[in-house]
Amino acid sequence: MIREVEELESPNPYAKRIEFYHEDIVVGYLDYSLIYDRMEIDNFFVEEKNRRCGIGKKLMSYLIAEAITNHVVNITLEVRVTNEIARNLYKNFGFREVALRKFYYGDEDGILMEKQVM
């Protein structure tokens, strides 16, 4: 089951979180910022033992539905160059790689990905 976190403690006034529960335990979440007509995915996590069960797809589907409801123009995110599983998930949802950010993660490059919504 997916729930939106109503009160998120964050210095970012645009920050939001959706959580995926299994037997009343959070096993995955997606943090994002809704900034007027765009979204940024800030953090996306599924517990390792619960990966490859469709939780990431459900969270991403929920986020895209929220983007449509809120008339969002685009969604952006950064992902590690080496994270092929995440990159493929994003590509399956229509994200495209738009830029390489050298040493974004300190010792590793990041890829900026974007999905056009509207």
Secondary structure as GFF3:
##gff-version 3
##sequence-region A 1 118
A	DSSP	beta_strand	2	4	.	.	.	ID=ss1
A	DSSP	beta_strand	15	22	.	.	.	ID=ss2
A	DSSP	beta_strand	25	35	.	.	.	ID=ss3
A	DSSP	beta_strand	38	46	.	.	.	ID=ss4
A	DSSP	three_ten_helix	48	50	.	.	.	ID=ss5
A	DSSP	alpha_helix	55	69	.	.	.	ID=ss6
A	DSSP	beta_strand	74	80	.	.	.	ID=ss7
A	DSSP	alpha_helix	84	92	.	.	.	ID=ss8
A	DSSP	beta_strand	96	101	.	.	.	ID=ss9
A	DSSP	beta_strand	110	116	.	.	.	ID=ss10
###
